[in-house]
């Protein structure tokens, strides 16, 4: 069975229904996910607004780019140390 990928906005809408007082089981049944999935979403997105989720996504993207940049610089640094350390 193919699983549907839920967007952050859809996840936050489901969590808003739970926070509004609807039973987790009812929300799970209506949205087509398990109770465990809703609890996992609550652990990750609990208390977030849509703006917060967007900002987190932007920060994760920036963090990914910075890690890639640091990896490239570390490689360049190690290559330069190797070249300088050789005896000619």
C-alpha positions in Angstrom: 0.0 0.0 0.0 1.4 3.4 -1.0 1.5 6.0 1.8 0.5 9.6 1.3 3.1 12.2 2.1 1.5 14.9 4.3 2.7 18.4 4.0 3.7 20.4 7.1 0.5 22.5 6.7 -1.7 19.3 6.6 0.1 18.0 9.6 -0.4 21.2 11.5 -4.1 21.2 10.6 -4.4 17.6 12.0 -2.6 18.7 15.2 -4.9 21.7 15.5 -7.9 19.4 15.5 -6.3 17.4 18.3 -5.5 20.5 20.3 -9.1 21.7 19.8 -10.3 18.8 21.8 -11.2 16.2 19.2 -10.1 12.7 20.3 -6.9 11.4 18.8 -8.5 8.2 17.6 -11.2 10.2 15.7 -8.8 12.5 14.1 -6.6 9.6 13.1 -9.5 7.8 11.5 -10.6 10.9 9.6 -7.2 11.8 8.4 -6.2 8.2 7.5 -3.2 7.9 9.8 -2.5 5.9 12.9 -2.6 7.2 16.5 1.2 6.6 16.7 1.7 8.9 13.7 -0.2 11.6 15.3 1.8 11.3 18.5 5.0 11.3 16.5 3.8 14.5 14.7 3.0 16.0 18.1 6.6 15.3 19.3 8.0 17.0 16.3 5.6 19.8 15.5 3.8 20.3 18.8 3.0 23.9 19.6 4.3 25.2 16.2 2.5 27.6 14.0 2.7 27.5 10.2 5.2 30.4 10.3 7.3 28.5 12.8 7.3 25.4 10.6 8.3 27.5 7.6 11.2 29.1 9.5 12.4 25.7 10.8 12.4 24.3 7.2 14.5 27.4 6.1 16.9 26.9 9.0 17.3 23.2 8.1 18.1 24.1 4.5 20.6 26.7 5.6 22.2 24.2 8.0 22.5 21.6 5.2 24.2 24.1 2.9 26.6 25.2 5.7 27.5 21.6 6.5 28.3 20.9 2.9 30.5 24.1 2.7 32.4 23.1 5.8 33.0 19.6 4.4 34.4 21.0 1.2 36.7 23.4 3.1 37.9 20.7 5.4 38.8 18.5 2.4 40.6 21.5 0.8 42.5 22.1 4.0 43.6 18.5 4.3 44.8 18.4 0.7 46.8 21.6 1.3 48.4 20.2 4.5 49.3 17.1 2.6 51.0 19.1 -0.2 52.9 21.4 2.2 54.0 18.4 4.3 55.8 16.7 1.5 59.6 16.9 1.2 60.7 18.2 -2.2 
